[in-house]
Amino acid sequence: MKVKILRQQAPDTEPYWETFSYDGPQDNTVAGILDYLNYNDDITDINGNKTSRIGWECSCLQGMCGGCAMVINDEPSLACETFLRDLESSELIIQPLKKFPVVHDLVVDRSVIHENLMKSDIFIGEFIPSGVKDNEHQYSLAKCLKCGLCLEVCPNYVNGKTFFGALFANDCYLVTARNNARRKEIKKAYNEHFGKDCSKSLSCMDICPMKIQTIASIAKMNKI
């Protein structure tokens, strides 16, 4: 199988395509294929030309950290959860997430996600429950990986300067549910950075690896 990867050596350099050959097992994940390509000291492309190791990041390889988020055959996915056998293609095409600055190859800078949460003071603080009995939904929200896949597919998210995306909406509800005293200020941040600009395409729910029901968070926040 041909593995085509969009590479970029540094943030200020031009991206370029490089093609590799993979002849390993079909039940491997994309993360496993990247490991396979990086395994030898002398790495060569499909034409036998020497090249550098492919830059990508991960922590757990179990779908729990979100570090290996990338675009695989035009579908934003976690590399560790995308199996070669499930791809209906004879070619594997890998690109970095497009809505975040590239650091190196498939590594992108997603710090804007946490910066926006800090800027808006989206933190629980003291536990003052609202009395709403929806612990199952709150637990689901707490599993958000901050991987950025929901932002990658969102038609309203551009660069995170004004509209903060689905993960922000979910965190807003989680904070209000766990600290009722912060409801007023969180409601203001929600309206400014999510509520007034979300077109409710719900592509965020389709792509979420943790299957978080963002529509439930939106409904609850709109009720607030």
Secondary structure by P-SEA (a helix, b strand, c coil): cbbbbbccccccbbbbbbbbbbcccccccaaaaaaaaacccccccccccccccbbbbbccccccccccccccccccccccccccccccccbbbbbcccccccccccccccaaaaaaaaaaccccccccccccccaaaaaaaaaccccccccccccccccccccccaaaaaaaaaaaaacccaaaaaaaaaaaccccccccccccccccccccaaaaaaaaaaac
